[in-house]
Every structure is written in C-alpha cells, then in structure tokens.
Amino acid sequence: MSEAIRRVEADANRSCDTHLHVFPLPPRFGVDLYLKDESVHPTGSLKHRLARSLFLYGLANGWIGPRTTVIEASSGSTAVSEAYFARMLDLPFVAVMPASTSPDKIALIEFYGGKCRLVDDPTAIYAESHRLAEETGGHFMDQFTYAERATDWRGNNNIAESIYQQMSLERHPEPTWIVVGAGTGGTSATIGRYIRYRRHTTRLAVVDPEGSAFYPYWTGGAAATAPGSRIEGIGRPRVEPSFLPTVIDRMLQIPDAHSIAAMRWVREVTGRHVGPSTGTNVAAATHLVREMRDRGEHGSIVTLICDSGDRYTQTYDDDTWLAARDIDIEPCLRSLRDFLAT
C-alpha cells in the first residue's frame, strides 16, 4: 500500500502544474482572458488530477488492494487517466462508457491496458459498473459520487491554488470570474470552496451543455434528469452527488453548436487544438467578457483547456459527422470572429 501511494504521489511531483496561456483579446476591451492548459498532463486532460485523487482516496481508504479490479463509469477522459494509474499499479481496469464515446478515447484506454464495456443507454453506466464490481470483487471508483470528496480543496497543489499562484503577477491578479464546466461537479466544488476558504472576491461561473441536468436543477431548484449531453466530458443525464450548487455564483447553458464552433475558433486564434468541452468553457467566457466590456469593467477571467482536440478528429472536428447530426456551427463561428473584430 505504501509503495502504491508513493508511485501515485511521484506522478504528482512530475506533472501537477500546468501552463496558463494568455488569450489574445484586444487591449481596448480592458479584460484579460486566460486558458489554463490541463491537456498537458501525462494522460492529456483535466481528468488526470481527478484520477490521481480518486486512486489516492481509494488506496487510503483500503478499497483498492494489490489485486483489485478497478471499474469506472465514464464518458471517456476520466477512464483514460484511471487506466494510466491502474497500469502504474499493475491493476486490471474496466471502463463502462456510452457506446457513443469517441474511438480515439477508447483507443487510449486500451493503450494503457484497460478494457472498455460500451452500453447503448448512457444512464445504464452506473448499474453496469456496480454489477461488474460485484461480479469481479473489484472496486467501482464512482467519480460522480467521490470527485468532490477525494480532492483537497484547501490547497496542496489543487487546481484552484495553482490558478491563483500563476495569476499573482498579472495585471488583474485576482480573477473576476473563473469559468469551469459541470462534469462530475468535482472541479467546481474544489474551486468554489477554495475561493471562499481564501476569502477571494472571485465569482465562479459553471457552464453546462444543452441536454444536461445540472443547469435546470440549479435554476429551478428541483431534482432533474435530462436526455444527456452531446458534448463529451461535461453535462450529465442526472444531477450527480458531487455537484455542489451552493458554491456556484452563476450558471450558463451553452448550445452544442456554439461549443463546437468555439472549439474550432480557439484553434484559429491561438493555434491550440482543443476539445469540445474547452469550447463550452470559452463560449461562456466570451459571454462574460462581453458583459464586462459593455459595462466598462476591467478585470480578468480564467477558464480551462480540458483536453486536446486530437481525441475528436472523427467526431466534433469532422464536418460530415456534424452534418449527420444536423449541427450547423457556421453562424456561431461568424459571431465569435466578429467578437474580436468589432
């Protein structure tokens, strides 16, 4: 057990911090936008932090032993990162995922030695994960329950502490807004708690794609379910236990076409190939920039690059794939281009 924890902690020493990039907004806006690049983690996404925390949590609780089969319900990226840590500890790993998960993510999970169990109904991933854990005598990680518990929100090199350290020498060092997606709810819980614990004036905006249950739950206050999101990695068909609405100052719902358009627009403007959940973040961030600019407010906004667009070459980055799903991103792309030009 001690050796397993040492291996996971050593990975943190090598890779826990990530770059903070300046997004090129016109100086006349008076607002600075930053993208924290979580795609540079060893497994290529923000979920690397979560997977590390979940493994440490499971090891410290005695749930994961030297021969435990680890099982996770995931839309892809968390499973990629957990497969990496499972291989590091010589443990078998099974990812239960919707059948619509991108082939690139499935290939990455298998590259790290994991196995994929695909289900047609996205809401069935929980029951199937419990069934597999019982069948194998393994451990269901259950990121959607434990994400907010497994991460040390007070500091200890979490993502919130890293953001504030990296912003310390900027023109507006305390962000006006931090913008993150509603995936498991773990990232927003960590950042929201940290903001309050450190008594920052920053406000937390959480973005949700269409079809997800989080936004209607936050705005209506009643338990909600939804069809599920078409944007991989964020949005859920049900409100997950890790989602803490009380730490959120504002939620924005982003149409899928706008998320995908923003994904491609980021590459046009910065040269960085990002995924669709990053597009959702940036679409929301530009909305907040517009509001601040129109009110004459100066300040800074920080959001996240969640993963690389390399994982979506056969889906969101493919015009034929979009046309088959009747998703037209051209009006949104024009709006984003005008945003910088006018």
N, C-alpha and C positions, 0 to 999 in steps of 0.2 A: 504493500500500500504506500509506504513512504517513497519507494522508488518511482511508482506511478505518478504521485503528486510532484516529485522533483522533475520528471520529464515534462509534465504539462506546464509547470512554472517556468522551466527553462525556455519553453516556446514563447512565453510572455516576455521574458527578458530580451529575446531576439526580435520581437515583432510587435510590441504592444502599441507603439506610437505610429501615427500616420501623418501624411503631409496635409497642410492647409493651403489650398490654392486660392488666389485672388481671381474672381470672375470679372472680366473686363466690362464694367459699366461706365457710361460717360461720366466724367467728373462733375458735370453740371447737375447730375441727379442729387448729389450730396449724400448718397447712400452707398455703402460698400457691401459687396456680396462675396462670401467665401464658401468654398466647397471643401469639406474635409474628406479626403480620399481614402475610404475604407476598402477600396478594391485592391490595395497594395499588400494586404495581409497574405500570409502564405497560401490560404485557400481562396483568395480573391474576392472576399466580400465582408461586409459588416458582421455577418453571422459568425465569423471566426471568433470574435470576442465572446459571443453568446455560447458557442460550443465549448470554448475553454472553461467558462464559468460553470456550465452545466456538468462537465466532467469533474471539475474540482468539487462541486456540490455533491454529486453522486458518490465520489470516492470518499469524501469526508464523512458522509452520512452512512457509509458502509453498504450502499446499494449496489455498487459496482465492485466486483472481485476479480481475481486473476483469470477467470474463465467465463465471465458473464457475457451473454449476448446482449448487445445494446441495440435498442429499437427506437426509431423516431418517426413521428408524423410530421411531414414537411412538404412545402411547395418546391423544395429543391436546394436552396443555398445553405440552410442550416444542416441539411443532410450531407452536403459536400464537406462542410467543415467538421462535422461529427465523424464522418468516415475517416478523415485525416487523423483525428485524435485516437480513434479506435485502432487504426493501424499502428500508430505510435506506441500503443499499449498492448499490441498483439491480441486484440479482442475482435470477435465477429461483430458485424454491424449490418442491420437491415433498415432500409428507408421505406416507409409506407407513404406513397405520394399519389396525387391525382394523375390519371393517365395522360392529361394534357401537359404535364411537365416537359420543359424543353429537352430535346435529345442531347443537347450539349451538357446539361446538368446531369442527366443520367450517366453519360459517359464519364464525367468527372467522379461521380460516386463510385462507379465501377473501377476507375483508375486507382482510387485509394483502397480498393479491396472490398468495398461494400456491395451489398445486394439490394436490388430495388423490387419492391412489391407495388405494382400500379393498380389503382382502383378507379372504376369509372365514375363513381359518385364522390366528389370531394369531401362531403360530410361524413363519409364512411371511414376516413383515415384514422379516426380516433378509436373506433370499435375494433378495427382490424389490428391496430397497434397493440391494444390491450390483449386481444386474442393471441397474437404472436408471442407476447411476453409470457403469457400463461403457458402456452404450448412449449416454449423453449426453456422456461425457467429463467428468462432473461429480465432485463430492466428497461421499461418504457421511460425514456427521458422526459417526455411530455413538456416540450418547450413552452407550450401555450399556457401551462399552469405555473411552471417554475422560473420563467425568464426573469420576472421582477424580484424573485427571492434569491436567485443564485448570484446576482451581481452586487458587489459592494458599492452602493450609491453614495457613500460618504466621501469616497476618494479612492486611493490605492490604484491610481492609474486607470480609472474608468474613463469612458469617452467624454463625459462632461468635464472632468478635471483637465483632461488633455486639451479640450477646446479653449478653456479659459487661460491656460498656460500659454498656448500658442497665440492667443489674441492679445497678450499683455503689452506688446509694443506697437500695436496697430493704432491708427488714427482714432478709432472709436473702440477701445479695448473691451468694454462691456457690451455684448451684443444686445440690440433692441429686441430681436427675435432669434430663437433657434427653431429651425423647422425640421421635423422628422416624420417619417411615415408610421402608420399604425400597422405594424406587422404582428408580432406576438404581444406588443404592448410593453415589452421589457425595456427598450431604448427610451421611450418617452417616460416611463416610470423612473428610470435611473436619472435622466437629465432633469425632470421636473422636481424630484426630491432634492437633487444636488443644488439646484437654483435656490430652493427655499432654505436648505441647510446652511448654505454660504451667504444667504441674505442678499442675493443679487436682484437687480430690478428687471432683468431679462424676462421676457414673456415666451412661453412655449406654445408653438403652433404645431398641431398634429394634422397631417394630411391623410386622406383616405380616398381610394379609388371608387368609382361607381360600382354598385353591386355588393359592397361590403357592409357589414352590420354595425361597425363602430360609429360611423357618422350619425345615422339615425338614432342610435342609442344615446349618444352624447347630446344631441339636440332635443330629443324627445323625453329622455329620462326613463323610458320603459325598456324592458328586455326586448331584444330584437334579433331576428335572424334575417338572412338575406340570401340571394342566389349564390353569392361568392364573387370574387374579383377576377377580372381577366388580366390583371397586372401581377405577374408572379412576384412573390416575396412580401407583398403588403396586402392588407384587406383580408377579411375572413368572413365565412358564411354565418358565423355566430360570434357573440361577444365573448372573448377569452378571459379566463381568470386573471391573467397578468395585466390586463388593461385597467389602468387607474385613471378614471375620468377626472378625479379631484385635483390632479397635478397639472391639468391642461388648461391653458388660458383661452385657446381658440382652436376650432377645427375647421378645415376647409375640405370640401369634396371636389375632386378633380376628374373631369370626364376622361375616358380612356384615350380618345383621340388627342387630347391636349397632353397627356402623359407621354405618349409615344412621339408626338411632334417635338416636345421639349427634350426628350432623349436625343433625337437627331440634331436639334438646334444646338445643344451643348457641344456636340462634335464639330459643327460648323464654326462655332465661335471660339472654342478652346482647343480643338484638336483631340480632345479626350473622348474615347469611345465608351459611353456609359450605358447602363441598362435602363429598363423602363421605370423601375421604382425610383431611380435617380431623376428621371424625367418628371415623375409626380412631385418630388420634392422641389425641383427647380421651377415647375409651373406655379406652385404655391408661393415660392419665394419671390418670383417676379410680380405676383399679385400684391404681396406686401410691399415690395419696392415701389410699385405704382402708387399705392396709398400714401406711403411716407413722402414720396416725391411731390404728390399733388397737395399735401398739407404743408409742404416746406420743411419737413422734419429731416434732420441729419442723424445718421447712425449707421449701424452695421447689422447684417443678417448672416447667420451661419446655417448651412444645411449640409447634407451628406451625399457623397458618391457611394452608393450602396454596393455596387458591383460593376463589373466590366460588361460592355456590350458584346464582347466576344461570345458570351453564353447565349445570345439571342439572334445569331445570324440566320437561323432557319425559321424564326418566328417574327418578332417585332421589327427586325431590321430587313424583312423581306416584303416587298410591295405586293407580291402575289398572295402571301399569307394574309396581309391586311385586307386586300380586296375580297378574298373569300369570306371574310368576317364582316364585310361592309363597314370597314373603319376608314374614314376619309380624314387624313391628317393635314391636307393642304391648307384649309382655312386657318387652322391653328398655327401652322408654320409661318404663314404670312403675318399673323398677328404678333408672333414672337419676334420676327425680323423687324417689323415696324416699331416694336417696343424700344429697340436700340436706336432706330434711325430717326424717330420723330420726337 
